[in-house]
Amino acid sequence: KLPIRGSMIDIALIMALFLFTVIPMGIWIGSLFKSQLLCVQIMAFSTYPVFLVTGFSWPFESLPLLLQWFSSLLPTTPFLKVYTSLVQQGAYLSHNTGPILHLIILWFVYTALSILSLKLINKSFHKNSEQAY
């Protein structure tokens, strides 16, 4: 059994923030596709490459700058920085303000994008349904 050095409350809080960020990101990405099947297929095949660029497999700083930029758009990157510092080093959330702020910004960005995309889909749906009559 691996020891967890950090506070379980801190781990639960960062996991909740991560989920609050990933859900709107998933809604936004899903709204970009016409077919659910195509969306699931693309997400399934992109999971492993995305995991590789988050900085968990090897140091984030050793990635090319373009991949670092892309990785910064993913909630997994700041989450893993905080999570590994909590679990492996016994740090506290207060020691990880940069990645936590990064995750909060991504939360707001993806929430805004998902709301905007859902409004556009709803508007398009209503426009098409009115044309049917």
Salt bridges, closest charged atoms under 4 A:
none
